[in-house]
Amino acid sequence: MDAAERLFLAQGIAATSVDAIVAGADVAKGTFYLHFQSKEQLLAALQQRFIDDSCADLQASIDARPANDWHGRLRAWVTAGVDGYLDRIALHEVVFHEFRPHDRHATHRNSTVEHLAEFLTDGNRAGAWTIEDPRLQALLLFHSMHGAVGEAVKLKVGRKHLTRALQALFERAVGPRRSSIS
């Protein structure tokens, strides 16, 4: 997968053959087919690896903050989301925009949205905020962030400025901080 990723980034999907991938990985062609039925299946695995790595980074950012600092954890989630996208934007473009599987809108759920929805739900349970529909809120916030990062790259908006703006948006979306005094 690492060899395929390097080649896809350097040459694009269409110009990268299975033969080039196995040569780059220094394995026999049969070894490729032990793991993947096709180049498309390899690309789907690269997509999943990107998602899994992103969700792990998001969780690590939340876990690095104190458990009761819900707004700090939310800001950390945004920072990790922006950084993860910007740091791997070329790979993101290849595996999510250049690669278009036929069933890409099938019943697959966006793992990043689900991660955020779970975090927002946990914040509800902890009394940090009251969100009527955490999954819908997560969907709206994720797509706001995803779209903003994509446009910010085109407009050359600085990472820190973008991150602060998105953090402010997310904090407004979850509502004001709850006072710990009843």
C-alpha positions as CSV (number, residue, x, y, z in Angstrom):
1,M,0.0,0.0,0.0
2,D,2.9,2.4,0.7
3,A,4.4,1.8,-2.7
4,A,1.0,2.4,-4.3
5,E,0.4,5.5,-2.3
6,R,3.8,6.9,-3.5
7,L,3.1,6.1,-7.1
8,F,-0.5,7.5,-7.1
9,L,0.8,10.7,-5.6
10,A,3.6,11.0,-8.1
11,Q,1.8,9.8,-11.3
12,G,-1.9,9.8,-10.6
13,I,-4.2,6.8,-10.5
14,A,-4.7,6.3,-14.3
15,A,-0.9,6.3,-15.0
16,T,-0.1,3.8,-12.2
17,S,-0.4,0.2,-13.2
18,V,-0.5,-2.9,-10.9
19,D,2.9,-3.8,-12.6
20,A,4.3,-0.5,-11.4
21,I,2.9,-1.0,-7.9
22,V,4.4,-4.5,-7.5
23,A,7.8,-3.2,-8.9
24,G,7.7,-0.3,-6.5
25,A,6.9,-2.6,-3.6
26,D,9.5,-5.2,-4.8
27,V,7.0,-8.0,-4.6
28,A,5.7,-10.5,-7.1
29,K,2.4,-9.7,-8.9
30,G,0.8,-12.8,-7.3
31,T,1.5,-11.2,-3.9
32,F,-0.5,-8.2,-4.9
33,Y,-3.5,-10.4,-5.8
34,L,-3.2,-12.3,-2.5
35,H,-4.2,-9.0,-0.9
36,F,-6.3,-7.1,-3.5
37,Q,-8.5,-8.2,-6.3
38,S,-7.8,-5.0,-8.3
39,K,-6.3,-1.6,-8.3
40,E,-9.7,-0.2,-7.3
41,Q,-9.8,-2.5,-4.2
42,L,-6.3,-1.2,-3.2
43,L,-7.5,2.4,-3.6
44,A,-10.5,1.6,-1.4
45,A,-8.1,0.2,1.2
46,L,-6.0,3.4,1.0
47,Q,-9.2,5.4,1.5
48,Q,-10.0,3.4,4.6
49,R,-6.4,3.8,5.9
50,F,-6.7,7.5,5.4
51,I,-10.0,7.6,7.4
52,D,-8.7,5.3,10.2
53,D,-5.5,7.4,10.6
54,S,-7.6,10.6,10.6
55,C,-10.0,9.3,13.3
56,A,-7.0,8.1,15.4
57,D,-5.5,11.5,15.2
58,L,-8.8,13.2,16.1
59,Q,-9.2,10.9,19.1
60,A,-5.6,11.5,20.2
61,S,-6.2,15.2,20.1
62,I,-9.3,14.9,22.3
63,D,-7.6,12.5,24.7
64,A,-4.7,15.0,25.1
65,R,-7.0,17.5,26.8
66,P,-8.5,17.1,30.3
67,A,-11.7,15.0,30.3
68,N,-13.8,17.9,31.7
69,D,-12.5,20.5,29.2
70,W,-15.2,19.9,26.6
71,H,-14.6,23.2,24.7
72,G,-10.9,22.7,24.8
73,R,-11.4,19.2,23.4
74,L,-13.7,20.5,20.7
75,R,-11.0,23.1,19.7
76,A,-8.4,20.3,19.7
77,W,-10.7,18.2,17.4
78,V,-10.9,21.1,15.0
79,T,-7.1,21.7,15.0
80,A,-6.5,18.0,14.4
81,G,-9.1,18.0,11.6
82,V,-7.6,21.0,9.8
83,D,-4.0,19.8,10.3
84,G,-4.8,16.3,9.2
85,Y,-6.5,17.5,6.0
86,L,-3.8,20.1,5.2
87,D,-0.9,17.8,6.0
88,R,-2.2,15.0,3.7
89,I,-4.1,17.1,1.2
90,A,-2.4,15.5,-1.8
91,L,-3.3,12.0,-0.7
92,H,-6.9,13.2,0.2
93,E,-7.3,14.5,-3.4
94,V,-6.1,11.2,-4.9
95,V,-8.1,8.8,-2.8
96,F,-11.3,10.9,-2.4
97,H,-11.5,13.0,-5.6
98,E,-9.4,11.3,-8.3
99,F,-10.7,7.8,-7.3
100,R,-14.4,7.5,-7.8
101,P,-15.7,4.0,-7.0
102,H,-19.1,3.2,-8.6
103,D,-20.8,2.7,-5.2
104,R,-19.3,5.6,-3.4
105,H,-22.7,6.9,-2.2
106,A,-23.9,3.5,-1.0
107,T,-24.8,3.1,2.6
108,H,-21.3,3.9,3.8
109,R,-21.2,6.4,6.7
110,N,-18.6,9.0,7.0
111,S,-16.4,7.8,9.9
112,T,-15.2,11.3,10.7
113,V,-18.8,12.5,11.0
114,E,-19.6,9.6,13.2
115,H,-16.5,10.3,15.4
116,L,-17.6,13.9,15.8
117,A,-21.3,12.9,16.5
118,E,-20.1,10.5,19.2
119,F,-18.0,13.3,20.8
120,L,-20.9,15.7,20.6
121,T,-23.2,13.1,22.2
122,D,-20.7,12.5,25.0
123,G,-20.6,16.3,25.6
124,N,-24.4,16.3,25.8
125,R,-24.3,13.5,28.4
126,A,-21.6,15.4,30.4
127,G,-23.8,18.5,30.4
128,A,-21.2,20.5,28.4
129,W,-23.8,21.5,25.8
130,T,-27.3,20.6,24.7
131,I,-27.5,19.6,21.0
132,E,-30.8,18.3,19.8
133,D,-29.4,16.1,17.0
134,P,-25.7,15.5,17.5
135,R,-25.3,13.5,14.3
136,L,-26.9,16.2,12.1
137,Q,-24.8,18.9,13.9
138,A,-21.7,16.7,13.3
139,L,-22.6,16.4,9.6
140,L,-23.1,20.1,9.2
141,L,-19.9,21.0,11.1
142,F,-17.8,18.4,9.2
143,H,-18.9,19.6,5.8
144,S,-18.3,23.2,6.9
145,M,-14.8,22.3,7.9
146,H,-14.1,20.2,4.9
147,G,-15.4,22.9,2.5
148,A,-13.6,25.7,4.3
149,V,-10.3,23.9,4.2
150,G,-10.6,23.2,0.5
151,E,-11.4,26.8,-0.3
152,A,-8.8,28.1,2.1
153,V,-6.1,26.2,0.2
154,K,-7.3,27.8,-3.0
155,L,-7.4,31.3,-1.4
156,K,-4.1,30.8,0.5
157,V,-5.7,31.4,3.9
158,G,-3.2,30.7,6.7
159,R,-3.6,27.6,8.7
160,K,-3.8,29.4,12.1
161,H,-6.3,31.9,10.9
162,L,-8.5,29.1,9.3
163,T,-8.2,27.0,12.5
164,R,-9.3,29.8,14.8
165,A,-12.2,30.7,12.5
166,L,-13.4,27.1,12.5
167,Q,-12.9,26.7,16.2
168,A,-15.1,29.7,16.7
169,L,-17.7,28.3,14.4
170,F,-17.8,24.9,16.1
171,E,-18.0,26.6,19.6
172,R,-20.9,28.7,18.4
173,A,-22.6,25.6,17.0
174,V,-22.5,23.8,20.3
175,G,-23.5,26.8,22.3
176,P,-22.0,28.7,25.2
177,R,-19.9,27.1,27.9
178,R,-22.0,25.6,30.7
179,S,-21.3,27.0,34.1
180,S,-20.2,24.4,36.6
181,I,-22.1,26.5,39.3
182,S,-25.7,25.4,39.5
